[in-house]
């Protein structure tokens, strides 16, 4: 019998702007390292961070909900000059957050 994966809840944000600065820097570093550094990567990191910070300021702590918000809102972003898409960005944000919490991303442990 399969068991449901429990939700991952981030600690309540004391400073969403500071979290956003951290996320933007880490996401940009990931974007540049994953393929090749591109000018559009800065805009992608900025937009994903804006979504994340707004969600955190509104009190969102559920990682799954944050990922869905990023996927949904990044659908309006023009990825035509990038190798990436909204799912790759949301997954990267999730991986970076899991890593910061010390949670193994492949197995949820």
C-alpha positions in Angstrom: 0.0 0.0 0.0 1.4 3.4 -0.9 1.6 6.2 1.6 0.9 9.8 0.8 3.9 12.1 0.9 3.5 14.6 3.8 3.4 18.2 2.9 6.6 20.3 3.5 6.0 23.4 5.4 8.6 26.2 5.4 9.2 28.1 8.7 7.2 31.3 8.9 9.1 34.0 7.1 10.6 36.7 9.4 11.9 38.6 6.4 10.5 37.7 3.0 12.7 40.3 1.2 15.9 38.7 2.6 14.6 35.3 1.6 14.0 36.7 -1.8 17.5 38.1 -2.1 18.9 34.7 -1.2 16.6 32.9 -3.6 17.3 35.2 -6.5 21.1 34.8 -6.1 20.9 31.0 -5.8 18.4 30.6 -8.6 20.5 32.8 -10.9 23.6 30.7 -10.0 21.7 27.5 -10.8 20.3 28.9 -14.1 23.8 29.9 -15.2 25.4 26.7 -14.2 22.7 24.3 -15.6 23.2 25.3 -19.2 25.0 28.5 -20.2 24.8 31.9 -18.7 22.3 34.0 -20.6 21.0 37.5 -20.1 17.4 36.2 -19.7 18.4 34.2 -16.7 18.5 37.4 -14.6 14.9 38.2 -15.6 13.8 34.7 -14.9 15.3 34.7 -11.4 13.8 38.2 -10.7 10.3 37.1 -11.8 10.3 33.8 -9.9 11.6 35.7 -6.8 8.9 38.3 -7.0 6.3 35.5 -7.0 7.9 33.7 -4.2 8.3 36.9 -2.0 4.7 37.9 -2.6 3.5 34.5 -1.6 5.6 34.5 1.5 4.4 38.0 2.4 0.8 36.7 2.1 1.7 34.0 4.6 2.2 31.0 2.3 4.4 28.4 4.0 3.4 25.2 2.1 6.2 24.3 -0.4 3.7 22.6 -2.8 1.5 25.7 -2.9 4.6 27.9 -3.6 5.6 25.6 -6.5 2.1 25.8 -8.0 2.0 29.6 -7.7 5.4 29.8 -9.5 4.3 27.4 -12.3 1.0 29.2 -12.7 2.4 32.8 -12.8 5.5 31.9 -14.8 3.3 30.7 -17.6 2.9 34.3 -18.6 6.7 34.8 -18.8 8.3 34.8 -22.3 10.7 31.9 -22.2 11.5 32.1 -26.0 15.1 33.2 -25.3 15.7 30.5 -22.7 16.3 26.8 -22.4 13.9 26.8 -19.4 10.2 26.8 -18.8 7.9 27.4 -15.9 8.1 23.8 -14.6 11.9 23.8 -14.6 12.0 27.1 -12.7 9.4 26.0 -10.1 11.2 22.7 -9.6 14.6 24.5 -9.2 13.1 26.8 -6.6 11.7 23.8 -4.7 15.1 22.0 -4.9 16.9 25.1 -3.6 14.4 25.5 -0.7 14.6 21.8 0.2 18.4 22.0 0.2 18.3 25.0 2.5 16.1 23.0 4.9 18.5 20.0 4.8 15.8 17.8 3.1 17.0 15.2 0.6 15.1 16.2 -2.6 15.0 12.7 -4.2 13.3 10.9 -1.3 11.8 13.6 0.9 14.0 12.6 3.9 
